[in-house]
Amino acid sequence: MKNKYQQLQDMICVTSDMEQRILTRLVQTEQSISELKKPVLFRIPLKYAISIFACLALVVCFMTVRPYLITPDTPTPPILTVSPVIDYENLSDLSKNLSFPLYVPSNIPKDYSLEFSSIMFEKTAQLIYSDNSDIIKFQMTKGDLDERGDFTEYKQIKIVPSDHGKLTIKGNNDLFSVVSWSQNGFSFSISTSKPLSLKTMVGLAEGVVPYSSQYAR
């Protein structure tokens, strides 16, 4: 006697068309399984790939130059510069620090007082007198005075003989602002912010004498 499974098999009738459809479905199923087993590859669009490579290049460049961008923990000390002008409180202190005997103008008008006394570039004595509106500047140096900083154009230049030698006086319209001369290896200059008469300028120059405490004002 046939068992139940054999009875079921006898009852199943498979036509040729059914067999062909089953075989086709089996082939398709095997192909689907094979596709699922293949590793999945992610494709990155070209524009994104270029951006990624550019970022990587920047990172490499930064790591290369980073040691040169890092500043040391100890800051670099500032460069100390010495001022070319040293001021002194009075003529006595100025005279003591000057490398040559100091001369001063002795007949400065009474309404003028000494405002500044200084040594410039270690070789030029400079005195500035003021009446709160105008100034008279006296300079003395060993050798020749440096007049390259004076860009004023003067239409009148007069040479006047005196006990100090030849005075060179410069100005415009018969009023003068600068008188200069040389004597005993020294150069002298007196300049005024307010132009003065020729006679007054000559008087200022001829009043320059060796320094003594009586002229400290």
SULKA-V205732 format. One record per residue. N is the residue number from 0. RES is the residue in one letter. D_LAST is the distance of its C-alpha to the last C-alpha in Angstrom with 1 decimal. Layout:
n->N res->RES d_last->D_LAST
n->N res->RES d_last->D_LAST
//
This chain:
n->0 res->M d_last->151.7
n->1 res->K d_last->148.5
n->2 res->N d_last->145.4
n->3 res->K d_last->143.1
n->4 res->Y d_last->140.6
n->5 res->Q d_last->143.4
n->6 res->Q d_last->144.8
n->7 res->L d_last->141.3
n->8 res->Q d_last->141.0
n->9 res->D d_last->144.5
n->10 res->M d_last->143.4
n->11 res->I d_last->140.3
n->12 res->C d_last->141.1
n->13 res->V d_last->138.3
n->14 res->T d_last->138.9
n->15 res->S d_last->137.5
n->16 res->D d_last->135.0
n->17 res->M d_last->133.7
n->18 res->E d_last->133.4
n->19 res->Q d_last->131.4
n->20 res->R d_last->129.0
n->21 res->I d_last->128.5
n->22 res->L d_last->127.8
n->23 res->T d_last->125.3
n->24 res->R d_last->123.5
n->25 res->L d_last->123.4
n->26 res->V d_last->121.8
n->27 res->Q d_last->119.2
n->28 res->T d_last->118.5
n->29 res->E d_last->118.1
n->30 res->Q d_last->115.6
n->31 res->S d_last->113.5
n->32 res->I d_last->113.4
n->33 res->S d_last->112.3
n->34 res->E d_last->109.5
n->35 res->L d_last->108.3
n->36 res->K d_last->108.1
n->37 res->K d_last->105.9
n->38 res->P d_last->102.2
n->39 res->V d_last->100.0
n->40 res->L d_last->97.4
n->41 res->F d_last->94.4
n->42 res->R d_last->93.3
n->43 res->I d_last->89.6
n->44 res->P d_last->89.0
n->45 res->L d_last->87.2
n->46 res->K d_last->84.0
n->47 res->Y d_last->83.5
n->48 res->A d_last->84.1
n->49 res->I d_last->81.4
n->50 res->S d_last->78.9
n->51 res->I d_last->79.8
n->52 res->F d_last->79.4
n->53 res->A d_last->76.0
n->54 res->C d_last->74.7
n->55 res->L d_last->76.0
n->56 res->A d_last->74.2
n->57 res->L d_last->70.9
n->58 res->V d_last->71.4
n->59 res->V d_last->72.0
n->60 res->C d_last->68.9
n->61 res->F d_last->66.7
n->62 res->M d_last->68.1
n->63 res->T d_last->67.4
n->64 res->V d_last->63.7
n->65 res->R d_last->63.0
n->66 res->P d_last->61.8
n->67 res->Y d_last->59.1
n->68 res->L d_last->57.9
n->69 res->I d_last->57.4
n->70 res->T d_last->53.9
n->71 res->P d_last->53.4
n->72 res->D d_last->52.8
n->73 res->T d_last->49.6
n->74 res->P d_last->46.9
n->75 res->T d_last->45.2
n->76 res->P d_last->41.7
n->77 res->P d_last->39.0
n->78 res->I d_last->37.4
n->79 res->L d_last->33.9
n->80 res->T d_last->31.5
n->81 res->V d_last->28.2
n->82 res->S d_last->25.4
n->83 res->P d_last->24.5
n->84 res->V d_last->20.8
n->85 res->I d_last->19.0
n->86 res->D d_last->15.6
n->87 res->Y d_last->13.2
n->88 res->E d_last->10.9
n->89 res->N d_last->8.1
n->90 res->L d_last->8.2
n->91 res->S d_last->10.5
n->92 res->D d_last->12.9
n->93 res->L d_last->13.0
n->94 res->S d_last->13.8
n->95 res->K d_last->16.5
n->96 res->N d_last->18.2
n->97 res->L d_last->18.3
n->98 res->S d_last->21.7
n->99 res->F d_last->20.7
n->100 res->P d_last->18.1
n->101 res->L d_last->14.8
n->102 res->Y d_last->14.0
n->103 res->V d_last->11.0
n->104 res->P d_last->11.2
n->105 res->S d_last->10.2
n->106 res->N d_last->11.6
n->107 res->I d_last->10.3
n->108 res->P d_last->11.8
n->109 res->K d_last->10.2
n->110 res->D d_last->11.5
n->111 res->Y d_last->9.6
n->112 res->S d_last->6.5
n->113 res->L d_last->6.1
n->114 res->E d_last->9.3
n->115 res->F d_last->10.9
n->116 res->S d_last->10.9
n->117 res->S d_last->14.6
n->118 res->I d_last->17.6
n->119 res->M d_last->20.5
n->120 res->F d_last->24.1
n->121 res->E d_last->23.1
n->122 res->K d_last->22.6
n->123 res->T d_last->19.9
n->124 res->A d_last->16.1
n->125 res->Q d_last->14.6
n->126 res->L d_last->11.2
n->127 res->I d_last->11.5
n->128 res->Y d_last->9.7
n->129 res->S d_last->11.8
n->130 res->D d_last->13.1
n->131 res->N d_last->15.4
n->132 res->S d_last->18.1
n->133 res->D d_last->17.2
n->134 res->I d_last->15.0
n->135 res->I d_last->14.1
n->136 res->K d_last->14.6
n->137 res->F d_last->14.3
n->138 res->Q d_last->16.7
n->139 res->M d_last->18.0
n->140 res->T d_last->21.2
n->141 res->K d_last->23.9
n->142 res->G d_last->26.9
n->143 res->D d_last->27.2
n->144 res->L d_last->24.9
n->145 res->D d_last->26.8
n->146 res->E d_last->27.2
n->147 res->R d_last->30.0
n->148 res->G d_last->28.1
n->149 res->D d_last->27.6
n->150 res->F d_last->30.9
n->151 res->T d_last->30.1
n->152 res->E d_last->32.7
n->153 res->Y d_last->31.8
n->154 res->K d_last->34.5
n->155 res->Q d_last->32.8
n->156 res->I d_last->31.6
n->157 res->K d_last->31.0
n->158 res->I d_last->30.7
n->159 res->V d_last->28.9
n->160 res->P d_last->29.2
n->161 res->S d_last->26.2
n->162 res->D d_last->25.2
n->163 res->H d_last->23.6
n->164 res->G d_last->27.0
n->165 res->K d_last->28.3
n->166 res->L d_last->25.9
n->167 res->T d_last->27.3
n->168 res->I d_last->26.3
n->169 res->K d_last->27.7
n->170 res->G d_last->28.3
n->171 res->N d_last->31.1
n->172 res->N d_last->32.7
n->173 res->D d_last->30.7
n->174 res->L d_last->27.3
n->175 res->F d_last->25.3
n->176 res->S d_last->23.0
n->177 res->V d_last->22.7
n->178 res->V d_last->22.3
n->179 res->S d_last->23.0
n->180 res->W d_last->24.2
n->181 res->S d_last->25.1
n->182 res->Q d_last->24.7
n->183 res->N d_last->25.9
n->184 res->G d_last->26.7
n->185 res->F d_last->23.4
n->186 res->S d_last->22.9
n->187 res->F d_last->20.0
n->188 res->S d_last->19.6
n->189 res->I d_last->17.6
n->190 res->S d_last->19.0
n->191 res->T d_last->18.6
n->192 res->S d_last->20.3
n->193 res->K d_last->21.3
n->194 res->P d_last->23.3
n->195 res->L d_last->22.4
n->196 res->S d_last->24.5
n->197 res->L d_last->25.4
n->198 res->K d_last->24.0
n->199 res->T d_last->20.5
n->200 res->M d_last->20.5
n->201 res->V d_last->21.7
n->202 res->G d_last->19.0
n->203 res->L d_last->16.3
n->204 res->A d_last->18.2
n->205 res->E d_last->18.9
n->206 res->G d_last->15.3
n->207 res->V d_last->14.7
n->208 res->V d_last->14.7
n->209 res->P d_last->14.8
n->210 res->Y d_last->11.7
n->211 res->S d_last->11.0
n->212 res->S d_last->8.7
n->213 res->Q d_last->7.9
n->214 res->Y d_last->6.0
n->215 res->A d_last->3.8
n->216 res->R d_last->0.0
//
